[in-house]
Amino acid sequence: MSAADYVAAVVAGRIADPVLTAHLRDGWAVVRPIHGYLQHDPDSANWAAVIQWVNPASLPPPELALR
């Protein structure tokens, strides 16, 4: 399974990831998977997910929105 497919499956709730699932439940959103983030972690195959949490009490101006 590709990293993008893995992240999509976690977001859809088809599989659970011990870290990403917890963040998603706390209101974080996946921006995209990236390669080369964890270079010395063979379990991740050098992949990670960029995630974002927007504080609802302090929304960014439209020109700075990351989503």
C-alpha positions in Angstrom: 0.0 0.0 0.0 1.4 3.4 -0.9 1.8 6.1 1.8 -1.1 8.1 0.2 -3.4 5.1 0.3 -2.4 4.4 3.9 -3.2 7.9 5.0 -6.5 7.9 3.1 -7.4 4.6 4.7 -6.7 6.0 8.2 -8.7 9.2 7.4 -11.6 7.0 6.2 -11.5 4.9 9.3 -10.8 1.7 7.5 -7.5 1.2 9.5 -6.2 2.7 12.7 -2.8 4.2 13.1 -1.7 4.7 16.8 -0.6 8.4 16.2 -2.6 9.7 13.2 -5.9 8.3 14.4 -5.5 10.0 17.7 -4.7 13.3 16.1 -7.7 13.0 13.7 -10.0 12.4 16.6 -8.7 15.6 18.2 -9.7 17.7 15.2 -6.4 17.7 13.2 -6.6 17.3 9.4 -4.2 15.7 7.0 -2.5 18.1 4.6 -0.5 15.5 2.7 2.0 12.7 3.2 5.6 13.6 2.7 8.7 11.4 2.0 12.1 11.9 3.7 10.8 13.2 7.1 12.0 10.3 9.3 15.2 9.2 7.6 16.2 6.7 10.3 12.9 5.0 11.0 12.6 1.8 8.9 9.0 1.2 10.1 7.8 4.4 8.4 9.9 3.8 5.2 10.8 7.5 5.6 7.1 8.7 5.3 5.1 11.0 7.5 1.9 12.9 7.3 1.7 16.7 7.5 -1.2 17.5 9.8 -2.8 20.8 10.7 -5.1 22.0 13.5 -6.8 25.4 13.1 -7.7 27.1 16.3 -11.4 27.9 16.0 -11.0 30.9 18.3 -8.3 32.4 16.1 -8.9 31.6 12.4 -6.2 32.7 10.0 -6.9 35.4 7.5 -8.0 33.9 4.1 -4.6 34.7 2.5 -2.8 32.5 5.0 -5.2 29.5 5.1 -3.3 26.3 4.5 -6.2 24.1 3.5 
